[in-house]
Amino acid sequence: MKNQRQTGSEAEQTACTWLEAKGYRLRARQFFSRWGELDLIMQDEETLVFIEVKMRRSARFGSPLEAVTARKQQRLTRSAQAYLLQHPHQGPLRFDVVGIVMEAGQPRLSHVQNAF
């Protein structure tokens, strides 16, 4: 059985591949700061996008998108500030969430741009 970290890494890779097919370019994965981890940092044209990936084995207990609480948003924002101190960006910024729900063994992805 896979541990939570392996499952999370696989979900992030699934989301990354899906977003790259939509034209996004990967800048960084799993950026760690004292406030937490940014799953994916990607470029959408001129916009730098910080992407939180959430996965659920089923939608029975709610959407994975609902798991990004106000506290989680605050931690992601602080982590993004830490990233920008190390990697300045002059263009627009955005926070997106990609939710993945497994249905019959296949991932179903949803993408919310400007999630917060």
C-alpha angles and dihedrals in degrees: 000000000000120000123233093260093053091047090049093050091050091049090050091050091049091051092045093052091047093050093046088055086056091054102266119138121219115238101168143347129211098002108187126206132163088269097053143274133316106212099204134003111194140168120238103188102298095343121099107217126201107203128199113199119205125182133191128185087221139358091239093106097039139285119309086233089066089063092074098091127187089260091051090049090053092051091048090050092052091047089051090053089053090050092050092052088059097035111029117207124190099192132077122303131213140181116218133178125212115198121198123195120182113228118181089339094307126107119242110198130202126185127204114192118204088013092170 
